[in-house]
Amino acid sequence: MTNEASQNPYAASQIKILEGLEAVRKRPGMYIGTQDESGLHKMVYEVVDNSVDEAMAGHCTQIDVKILPENIIEVKDNGRGIPVGIHPDKGKSTIEVVLTILHAGGKFENDAYKVSGGLHGVGVSVVNALSTWLEVEVHQSGKIHYQKYQTGIPVEDVKIIGDTDRQGTTVRFLPDKSIFTTTEFFFDTLSARFREIAFLNKGLLLKIEDLRKEEIAQHEFKFDGGIVSFVEYLTDSKHPLHKVLHFVGEKETVWAEIALQYCDTYSESVFCFTNAINNNLGGTHLEGFRTALTRTLNDHLKKDQVLLKKQPNGLTGDDVKEGLCAVISVKIPQPQFNSQTKEKLVNAEVKGLMQTISGEGLNLFFEENPSVIKKILEKCILASKAREAARRARDLTRRKTVLEGGGLPGKLADCSEKDPDLCELFLVEGDSAGGSAKQGRDRNIQAILPLKGKILNVEKSRLDKILANEEVRNLITVMGTGIGDDEFNAEKLRYRKIIIMTDADVDGSHIRTLLLTFFFRYMKAVISRGSLYVAQPPLYQLKFGREAIYVYSDKEKEEILKARSGDKVVIQRYKGLGEMNPEQLWETTMDPKERVMLQVKLDDFVEAEDTFNILMGDDVSPRRKFIEENSYKVANLDL
């Protein structure tokens, strides 16, 4: 023991203390979640959230965001501006304190901000730490106060650089390429978040401009109707059963605003926010609302003797979800979340308070609108009957455990590996491509499920009808997760990667869209955990003598042909996967070392909801409008 201790000393000198923002640069994932494009965009949100806090406090009416050349971000607001005086504890400018010290900000004193979003007061200093450089301008009392930083360290003291007739804060920063896997900002991703912010802050004007290209892209968001406008936006291409139900309430520390509307659709669309931060996984505010909604509808069901005879045992929480579109926004002083990404609110006290607020608002509306409550109850009763039929049909899809293969569809060619993290499932269009895939695959880790024709459009069907479709039933059985709110469990997923592999033609695109609709509506967690992919088979084979080159886009083909203009070439266009022999399919599309795949991500839940409803819903007119507006983007309709 003595020799071992002397060879491996563990002394006080080995304990490293990370000062200032050094800890952020050392462990960025602890502060922004990831170092890919998700974490990169979160940098922008954190700066914007500070301006939103000013808006929620009633001091800001406009926020301007610009993506400048070289992926520099500029965020400007017309709020009060960061305080410019000398901080009493630190003896330096408060601007520098806010930008360089973690947990320094007005969010910790309720007299500065009653509610706030952001990283609990560490947001802007984290952005500073993870930027190659950052500069801040504070326009206040007629003067412009300025300071610049490099990797979070001040280059100089705060100084006055000029006069101004405006008020507010401007922050510019360049993300550090040594921290992030990419520093390329996506205009649409940022726009989606800013649209949500504008919906949640009635009357706030939010502009975004992309100045990286000659043709400037820009959006302006301002919604005087607030979350009522949000629900109307979500149900625009649906058939609502009634006008938007909207109410505001406050109990103790919780202020809540809720807007909801039932439509004649079969899926549920509920969006939850805490202090303008999107909680994708809901939380205690959603739990309180759901409890109140179910209880209130049951109370009114008991008063309607005709409907009560149809549903004597009452409605469950699952029965009242069908066709519900709702936006739930709460503001609380000290929000607590399940993680730094704030996907779920966990404040225990919020559930009971939300239940009271929601119950009062719902009861008042339904008492004043008896015809509305009748329509909603009738829909919920139909949903209940369908749910019971679906429960019986679901028995046919159950797979005993994640490792068992009993009762699997005969057409499935399963893999031998039993560790789900190592396994892949290819959903292949047709028996011909399925045959090639089965022969060309790695049998140890790759399973093949051929799909016969086009699966049912789940956007237009209830779960009981969906489960009557053999292809969908086979897919659910193979996945092993179960289906439905009371049964689905993503942890039981048999394969770590689910790969949609269809032909590069119109039919293939349609099948892919039908599958994406199914996963979005009934297995969203598979997408959220990063398990859903789309294979990218080559479009062409270019043969120069004995040399064969696989090409995945028309642009790539033209570039190769231009570079080798003097060579004789034979061009083969692959219309279907079945045209490839097993070796070609393996080399181009299935080999983990060589293949190209697109990971399906849900960066914009609101836009995805709207798009699936337009493309796959019952209403033809919005789909026609979508096609007319986007048809110019189609290069090859079919070949």
Backbone hydrogen bonds, N-H to C=O, Kabsch-Sander energy under -0.5 kcal/mol:
donor,donor_aa,acceptor,acceptor_aa,energy
5,A,1,M,-2.2
6,S,2,T,-2.1
7,Q,3,N,-1.8
8,N,4,E,-1.7
14,Q,11,A,-1.9
15,I,12,A,-1.4
16,K,14,Q,-0.8
18,L,16,K,-0.6
19,E,17,I,-0.8
22,E,19,E,-2.3
23,A,20,G,-0.5
25,R,21,L,-1.6
26,K,22,E,-1.9
27,R,23,A,-2.4
30,M,27,R,-1.3
31,Y,28,P,-1.7
32,I,28,P,-2.2
33,G,29,G,-1.4
34,T,32,I,-1.6
40,L,36,D,-2.2
41,H,37,E,-2.4
42,K,38,S,-1.6
43,M,39,G,-1.1
43,M,40,L,-0.7
44,V,40,L,-0.7
45,Y,41,H,-2.0
46,E,42,K,-2.3
47,V,43,M,-1.4
48,V,44,V,-2.7
49,D,45,Y,-3.0
50,N,46,E,-1.0
50,N,47,V,-0.5
51,S,47,V,-1.1
52,V,48,V,-2.4
53,D,49,D,-2.4
54,E,50,N,-1.3
55,A,51,S,-1.7
56,M,52,V,-3.0
57,A,53,D,-1.5
58,G,55,A,-1.5
59,H,54,E,-3.0
60,C,54,E,-0.6
63,I,205,L,-2.4
64,D,76,K,-3.1
65,V,207,K,-2.6
66,K,74,E,-2.6
67,I,209,E,-2.9
68,L,66,K,-0.8
68,L,72,I,-3.4
71,N,68,L,-1.2
72,I,68,L,-1.0
72,I,69,P,-0.6
73,I,173,F,-2.4
74,E,66,K,-2.4
75,V,171,V,-2.7
76,K,64,D,-2.8
77,D,169,T,-2.1
78,N,62,Q,-1.2
87,H,92,K,-3.4
91,G,87,H,-2.3
94,T,85,G,-2.6
97,V,93,S,-1.8
98,V,94,T,-2.6
99,L,95,I,-2.0
100,T,96,E,-1.3
101,I,97,V,-1.9
102,L,100,T,-0.5
104,A,101,I,-1.1
104,A,121,G,-0.7
105,G,103,H,-0.6
108,F,105,G,-1.0
109,E,106,G,-1.1
110,N,108,F,-0.5
112,A,109,E,-2.1
113,Y,106,G,-0.7
113,Y,109,E,-1.7
116,S,332,I,-0.5
120,H,118,G,-1.4
122,V,119,L,-1.9
126,V,122,V,-2.1
127,V,123,G,-2.2
128,N,124,V,-2.0
129,A,125,S,-2.1
130,L,126,V,-1.8
131,S,128,N,-1.3
132,T,174,L,-2.8
133,W,174,L,-0.9
134,L,149,Y,-1.9
135,E,172,R,-2.7
136,V,147,Q,-2.5
137,E,170,T,-2.9
138,V,145,H,-2.7
139,H,137,E,-0.6
139,H,168,G,-3.1
140,Q,138,V,-0.7
140,Q,143,K,-2.5
143,K,140,Q,-2.2
144,I,162,G,-2.6
145,H,138,V,-2.7
145,H,143,K,-0.6
146,Y,159,K,-3.2
147,Q,136,V,-1.7
149,Y,134,L,-2.8
150,Q,153,I,-2.6
151,T,131,S,-0.9
151,T,132,T,-0.8
152,G,128,N,-0.5
153,I,150,Q,-2.2
155,V,148,K,-3.0
156,E,148,K,-0.8
159,K,146,Y,-2.4
161,I,144,I,-2.4
161,I,159,K,-0.5
162,G,144,I,-0.6
164,T,142,G,-1.8
168,G,139,H,-2.2
170,T,137,E,-2.8
171,V,75,V,-2.6
172,R,135,E,-2.6
173,F,73,I,-2.0
174,L,133,W,-2.3
176,D,130,L,-2.3
177,K,175,P,-0.5
179,I,176,D,-1.6
180,F,176,D,-1.9
181,T,35,Q,-2.7
185,F,183,T,-0.7
187,F,185,F,-0.6
190,L,186,F,-2.1
191,S,187,F,-2.6
192,A,188,D,-2.2
193,R,189,T,-1.5
194,F,190,L,-2.3
195,R,191,S,-2.3
196,E,192,A,-1.6
197,I,193,R,-2.1
198,A,194,F,-2.3
199,F,195,R,-2.2
200,L,196,E,-2.2
201,N,197,I,-1.0
202,K,200,L,-0.5
203,G,223,F,-1.2
204,L,201,N,-2.5
205,L,61,T,-2.4
206,L,204,L,-0.6
206,L,221,F,-2.6
207,K,63,I,-2.6
208,I,219,H,-2.4
209,E,65,V,-2.2
210,D,217,A,-3.0
211,L,67,I,-2.7
211,L,209,E,-0.6
216,I,214,E,-0.8
217,A,210,D,-1.3
219,H,208,I,-2.3
221,F,206,L,-2.5
224,D,222,K,-0.5
226,G,223,F,-1.2
228,V,225,G,-1.5
230,F,226,G,-1.4
231,V,227,I,-2.3
232,E,228,V,-2.2
233,Y,229,S,-2.2
234,L,230,F,-2.1
235,T,231,V,-2.0
236,D,233,Y,-0.8
238,K,235,T,-1.8
241,L,262,Y,-3.4
242,H,262,Y,-0.6
245,L,260,L,-3.1
246,H,244,V,-0.5
247,F,258,I,-2.3
249,G,256,A,-2.6
251,K,254,V,-2.4
254,V,251,K,-2.7
255,W,253,T,-0.5
255,W,331,K,-2.0
256,A,249,G,-3.1
257,E,329,S,-2.9
258,I,247,F,-2.6
259,A,327,V,-2.0
260,L,245,L,-2.5
261,Q,325,C,-2.4
263,C,323,G,-2.3
264,D,239,H,-1.7
269,S,324,L,-3.1
271,F,326,A,-2.3
273,F,328,I,-2.5
274,T,277,I,-2.3
275,N,330,V,-3.2
277,I,274,T,-1.9
279,N,272,C,-2.9
280,N,278,N,-0.8
281,L,343,E,-2.6
282,G,279,N,-1.9
284,T,345,L,-1.7
287,E,283,G,-2.2
288,G,284,T,-2.1
289,F,285,H,-1.8
290,R,286,L,-2.8
291,T,287,E,-2.3
292,A,288,G,-2.0
293,L,289,F,-2.7
294,T,290,R,-2.5
295,R,291,T,-2.3
296,T,292,A,-2.7
297,L,293,L,-2.4
298,N,294,T,-2.1
299,D,295,R,-2.2
300,H,296,T,-1.9
301,L,297,L,-2.0
302,K,298,N,-1.9
303,K,299,D,-0.5
304,D,300,H,-0.5
304,D,301,L,-1.3
305,Q,303,K,-0.8
308,L,304,D,-2.5
309,K,305,Q,-1.4
310,K,306,V,-0.8
311,Q,307,L,-1.3
314,G,311,Q,-1.6
320,V,316,T,-1.1
321,K,318,D,-1.1
322,E,318,D,-0.5
323,G,267,S,-0.9
324,L,321,K,-2.4
325,C,261,Q,-2.1
326,A,269,S,-2.5
327,V,259,A,-2.7
328,I,271,F,-2.9
329,S,257,E,-2.7
329,S,327,V,-0.5
330,V,273,F,-2.3
331,K,255,W,-2.7
338,N,344,K,-1.9
342,K,339,S,-1.7
345,L,282,G,-2.1
346,V,336,Q,-2.9
347,N,336,Q,-0.7
350,V,347,N,-1.1
351,K,347,N,-0.6
351,K,348,A,-0.8
352,G,348,A,-0.6
353,L,349,E,-1.4
354,M,350,V,-3.0
355,Q,351,K,-2.1
356,T,352,G,-1.9
357,I,353,L,-2.5
358,S,354,M,-2.9
359,G,355,Q,-2.2
360,E,356,T,-2.2
361,G,357,I,-2.1
362,L,358,S,-2.8
363,N,359,G,-2.3
364,L,360,E,-2.0
365,F,361,G,-1.9
366,F,362,L,-2.7
367,E,363,N,-2.4
368,E,364,L,-1.3
369,N,365,F,-0.9
372,V,369,N,-0.7
373,I,369,N,-1.6
374,K,370,P,-1.6
375,K,371,S,-1.6
376,I,372,V,-2.3
377,L,373,I,-2.5
378,E,374,K,-2.3
379,K,375,K,-1.9
380,C,376,I,-2.4
381,I,377,L,-2.3
382,L,378,E,-1.9
383,A,379,K,-2.3
384,S,380,C,-2.0
385,K,381,I,-2.1
386,A,382,L,-2.2
387,R,383,A,-2.4
388,E,384,S,-1.9
389,A,385,K,-1.9
390,A,386,A,-2.5
391,R,387,R,-2.1
392,R,388,E,-1.6
393,A,389,A,-2.0
394,R,390,A,-2.2
395,D,391,R,-0.7
395,D,392,R,-0.7
396,L,393,A,-1.5
397,T,394,R,-2.0
398,R,394,R,-0.6
398,R,395,D,-0.6
400,K,398,R,-0.5
404,E,401,T,-0.9
408,L,405,G,-1.3
412,L,409,P,-1.4
413,A,448,I,-2.8
414,D,412,L,-0.8
416,S,443,R,-1.7
417,E,444,N,-2.6
422,L,419,D,-2.1
423,C,419,D,-0.5
423,C,420,P,-1.2
424,E,445,I,-2.9
425,L,497,K,-2.7
426,F,447,A,-2.9
427,L,425,L,-0.6
427,L,499,I,-3.0
428,V,426,F,-0.8
428,V,449,L,-1.8
429,E,501,M,-1.4
430,G,428,V,-0.7
430,G,451,L,-2.4
433,A,429,E,-0.5
434,G,430,G,-1.6
435,G,431,D,-2.5
436,S,432,S,-1.8
437,A,433,A,-2.6
438,K,434,G,-2.3
439,Q,435,G,-1.7
440,G,436,S,-2.3
441,R,437,A,-1.5
443,R,441,R,-0.9
445,I,442,D,-0.9
446,Q,442,D,-2.6
447,A,424,E,-3.2
447,A,445,I,-0.5
448,I,413,A,-2.3
449,L,426,F,-2.8
451,L,428,V,-3.2
453,G,451,L,-0.8
458,V,456,L,-1.1
460,K,457,N,-1.5
461,S,458,V,-1.1
466,I,462,R,-2.1
467,L,463,L,-2.5
468,A,465,K,-0.6
469,N,466,I,-1.5
470,E,468,A,-0.5
473,R,469,N,-2.5
474,N,470,E,-2.5
475,L,471,E,-2.0
476,I,472,V,-2.5
477,T,473,R,-2.3
478,V,474,N,-2.5
479,M,475,L,-2.2
480,G,476,I,-1.8
482,G,476,I,-0.5
487,E,484,G,-1.7
488,F,484,G,-3.2
489,N,481,T,-1.9
492,K,489,N,-1.8
493,L,490,A,-1.7
494,R,479,M,-2.5
496,R,420,P,-2.0
496,R,423,C,-0.9
497,K,423,C,-1.6
498,I,531,S,-3.4
499,I,425,L,-3.4
499,I,497,K,-0.6
500,I,498,I,-0.6
500,I,533,Y,-2.8
501,M,427,L,-2.9
501,M,499,I,-0.6
502,T,500,I,-0.5
505,D,503,D,-1.2
509,S,505,D,-2.5
510,H,506,V,-2.3
511,I,507,D,-2.5
512,R,508,G,-2.3
513,T,509,S,-2.2
514,L,510,H,-2.4
515,L,511,I,-2.2
516,L,512,R,-2.5
517,T,513,T,-2.3
518,F,514,L,-1.9
519,F,515,L,-2.4
520,F,516,L,-2.5
521,R,517,T,-2.3
522,Y,518,F,-2.6
523,M,518,F,-0.5
523,M,519,F,-1.7
526,V,523,M,-1.6
527,I,523,M,-0.8
527,I,524,K,-0.5
528,S,524,K,-2.5
529,R,525,A,-2.1
530,G,527,I,-1.9
531,S,526,V,-2.3
533,Y,498,I,-3.0
534,V,598,L,-2.6
535,A,500,I,-2.7
536,Q,596,V,-1.4
539,L,551,V,-2.2
540,Y,551,V,-2.1
541,Q,572,Q,-2.2
542,L,549,I,-3.2
543,K,541,Q,-0.6
543,K,570,V,-2.6
544,F,542,L,-0.6
544,F,547,E,-2.8
545,G,543,K,-0.8
547,E,544,F,-2.1
548,A,546,R,-0.5
549,I,542,L,-2.8
551,V,540,Y,-2.5
557,K,553,S,-2.0
558,E,554,D,-2.5
559,E,555,K,-2.1
560,I,556,E,-2.0
561,L,557,K,-2.6
562,K,558,E,-2.2
563,A,559,E,-2.0
564,R,560,I,-1.7
565,S,562,K,-1.1
567,D,564,R,-1.8
570,V,543,K,-1.9
571,I,569,V,-0.5
572,Q,541,Q,-2.5
572,Q,570,V,-0.5
573,R,571,I,-0.5
574,Y,539,L,-2.5
574,Y,572,Q,-0.6
575,K,573,R,-0.8
579,E,576,G,-1.4
580,M,577,L,-1.7
585,L,581,N,-2.4
586,W,582,P,-2.1
587,E,583,E,-2.5
588,T,584,Q,-2.4
589,T,585,L,-2.1
590,M,585,L,-1.3
590,M,586,W,-0.6
591,D,586,W,-2.4
594,E,591,D,-1.5
595,R,591,D,-3.0
596,V,588,T,-0.5
598,L,534,V,-2.6
599,Q,597,M,-0.5
600,V,532,L,-2.6
601,K,599,Q,-0.5
603,D,601,K,-0.5
608,A,604,D,-2.4
609,E,605,F,-2.6
610,D,606,V,-2.1
611,T,607,E,-2.7
612,F,608,A,-2.6
613,N,609,E,-1.7
614,I,610,D,-2.3
615,L,611,T,-2.8
616,M,612,F,-2.4
617,G,613,N,-1.4
623,R,619,D,-0.6
624,R,620,V,-2.5
625,K,621,S,-2.2
626,F,622,P,-2.2
627,I,623,R,-2.3
628,E,624,R,-2.4
629,E,625,K,-2.2
630,N,626,F,-1.5
631,S,627,I,-1.6
633,K,630,N,-1.7
634,V,631,S,-1.6
635,A,633,K,-0.5
